[in-house]
Amino acid sequence: MKYITTALKLFAILMVLVGIIYPVAVTALAQLFFPREAGGSLLYDSGGNLTGSVLIGQPFSDPKYFWPRPSATSGYQYNPLASGGSNLGPTNKDLIDQISNRTELLKSSGIQAPVPSDLVESSASGLDPHISMQSALIQIPRVAKARNLDEETLRKLVLEHVEERQFGFLGEQRINVLKLNLALDSMK
């Protein structure tokens, strides 16, 4: 009986400590030191309307916007509840057809240069909000034509939205498509 009582006391102490005190402390510290990140890194348009998170890609298909990396999530595109890759191998006919279709869509939109892989292949999570600088730069003529803007003006906007390598050495330079498209919409 002594062991059962000790076990129950230990269980109650750990339940309060790990189940209540620790989560409340971590949440409070996150809200205190990283309020934006703890709130989901949300983005708002110029009118104050919530448009999304910098952490999750958004679907853009209108020619007047920069297009993101394709999503591999099930249910609907960029579904955060179904994060994950397609699990299709490089010789899978479905994957080859998807890449061919995406490549043809991009070429029909006016892209003449070789299509970067990040515009035709989804990321491992299927939610990546970034594209490479090359992917943004080759879309400039299409977006400029659709918006009747000067290509040099768009090039400057793209270069203003380049995010450097994480910690200065991890990954590559990248551009958050949602941030870029919001900046594009706020241009006069």
Buried (B, 14 or more C-beta within 10 A) or exposed (E): EEEEEEEEEEEEEEEEEEEEEEEEEEEEEEEEEEEEEBEEBEBEEEEEEEBBBBBBBBEBEEBBBBBBBBBBBEEEBBBEEBBBEBEBEEEEEEBEEBBEEBBEBBEEBBBEEEBBEBBBBBBEBBBBBBBBBBBBBBBBBBBBBBBEBEEEEBBEBBEEBEBEEEEEEEEEEBBBBBBBBBBBBEEE
